Amino acid sequence: AIPALAACTTEEPEQPPIYELSAAAIVRALYPGINAPPVAACIVENASAEEIDALATTNSESNSERFDIVELVLAREETQACVADKNVTFPEVV
């Protein structure tokens, strides 16, 4: 019983919410090589409740909508400032 108890005490790192993981995946798809998690955090911070709900939706029909939302939120001045504060640079588009 003691090994089982010891296993229960190990703390799992907290996972980001699904909408943040979704935003990070889209950022990686749009900008390969980018440090996506801080960019995703900025997107979530500057997205509306409706946009966050859409990012959390995982059915394939909403995929293009999620890409549109990420691009829309990323274009906002506040999001750009947040990304700059996190010292994330976007890879050069060839």
Buried (B, 14 or more C-beta within 10 A) or exposed (E): EEEEEEEEEEEEEEEBEEBBBBBBBBBBEBBEEBBBBBBBBBBBEBBEEEBBEBBBBEEEEBEEEBEBBBEEBBEBEEBEEBBEEEEBEBEEEE
